[in-house]
């Protein structure tokens, strides 16, 4: 058995015929799934080529892969995972291919996550809701999803586009569908309006909806629209500004606080102490995008410092490499971080 055969043992859904250490042909059993896997005009294979610097050429339900041994093995793991996704009734979009590539590359890091089987099959954490099943697309997303399963209080912090809020809402929807909680409570601080909500037109729901729209969008992605509306009417799903949490005990609920970087210290302490029996609390935010008045300390930043060693609390930190929106978003975040680092260094030098 040569090196390529040792590293890339075939799954039960595909066959690999190795010709040398840098080249093999991968054949999938189902022609229709293979076509969807390769993508229209083989666009998914082209993405593999670009990201892994390999050569991938399709013929029928087979694909010939050649290149660096490590990279071709990563391509194999990614394709096997995506094919299994199609077999289970899922779909494969370009974003799924990107995610599979990231996770396949991560398996070659000796210090990577225990859920990734190094030599054989690619395994990602998943959240299954009524409308869709969501798989982790980065190692940090995988760690975040595992933290959501095991911890009663989870902080997900990092730049926009990393899936913090989306995965939190998906997890809450999953808990509700499984009957593990009785309700979902979604909240955000309405910082832009300050204490002046009364000056906005409409009733209270119309006043605060613009600040909570991202939470609605995520909900409708997980649960059929008519069920969301009925659940909101019945109080099973509650979407409210942070101020409405004061004085309450939130029990038997999945509670999410989004944009938490815009809470004050007192607001964050108030929210954290709302946690009741059989409740799960998820707090998301980006400490680099604080909209509070100058001189007001972010409650999220303070909480991360104070609670970092508290048992039962998980803190997952996302970075620009975890951005799963358009690839340009990750580069934008990285450029801003670099500029801020230069400014901080300059300010310290001036002092």
PESULFEN-V543765 format. One record per backbone hydrogen bond with DSSP energy under -1.0 kcal/mol. CO is the residue of the C=O (numbers start at 1). NH is the residue of the N-H. Records with the same first field share a line. If there is no record, write none. Layout:
CO = NH / NH
//
This chain:
2 = 6
3 = 7
4 = 8
13 = 29
15 = 27
17 = 25
20 = 23
22 = 67
23 = 19 / 20
24 = 65
25 = 17
26 = 63
27 = 15
30 = 34
31 = 35
32 = 36
33 = 37
34 = 38
35 = 39
38 = 44 / 45
39 = 42
40 = 43
42 = 46
43 = 47
44 = 48
45 = 49
46 = 50
47 = 51
48 = 52
49 = 53
55 = 66
57 = 64
59 = 62
61 = 28
62 = 59
63 = 26
64 = 57
65 = 24
66 = 55
68 = 72
69 = 73
70 = 74
71 = 75
72 = 76
73 = 77
74 = 78
75 = 79
76 = 80
77 = 81
78 = 82
79 = 83
80 = 84
81 = 85
82 = 86
83 = 87
84 = 88
85 = 90
86 = 89
93 = 97
94 = 98
95 = 99
96 = 100
97 = 101
98 = 102
99 = 103
100 = 104
101 = 105
102 = 106
103 = 107
105 = 108
106 = 109
109 = 112
113 = 116
125 = 136
127 = 134
132 = 129
134 = 127
138 = 142
139 = 143
140 = 144
141 = 145
142 = 146
143 = 147
144 = 148
145 = 149
146 = 150
147 = 151
152 = 281
153 = 314
154 = 283
155 = 316
156 = 285
157 = 318
161 = 324
163 = 167
164 = 168
165 = 169
166 = 170
167 = 171
168 = 172
169 = 173
170 = 174
171 = 175
172 = 176
173 = 177
174 = 178
175 = 180
176 = 179
183 = 254
184 = 238
185 = 256
186 = 240
187 = 258
188 = 242
189 = 191
191 = 194
193 = 196
196 = 199
197 = 200
203 = 207
204 = 208
205 = 209
208 = 211
209 = 212
212 = 215 / 216
213 = 217
214 = 218
215 = 219
216 = 220
219 = 222 / 223
222 = 131
224 = 228
225 = 229
226 = 230
227 = 231
228 = 232
229 = 233
230 = 234
231 = 236 / 237
236 = 184
238 = 186
241 = 244
242 = 245
245 = 248
249 = 251
250 = 276
252 = 182
253 = 280
254 = 185
255 = 282
256 = 187
257 = 284
259 = 262
260 = 263
263 = 299
264 = 268
265 = 269
266 = 270
267 = 271
268 = 272
269 = 273
271 = 274
272 = 275
274 = 250
277 = 252
280 = 255
281 = 154
282 = 257
283 = 156
284 = 260
285 = 158
286 = 289
293 = 296
298 = 302
299 = 303
300 = 304
301 = 305
302 = 306
303 = 307
307 = 310
310 = 313
314 = 155
316 = 157
319 = 322
320 = 323
326 = 329
327 = 331
328 = 332
329 = 333
330 = 334
331 = 335
332 = 336
333 = 337
334 = 338
335 = 339
336 = 340
337 = 341
338 = 342
339 = 343
340 = 344
341 = 345
342 = 346
343 = 347
344 = 348
345 = 349
346 = 350
347 = 351
//
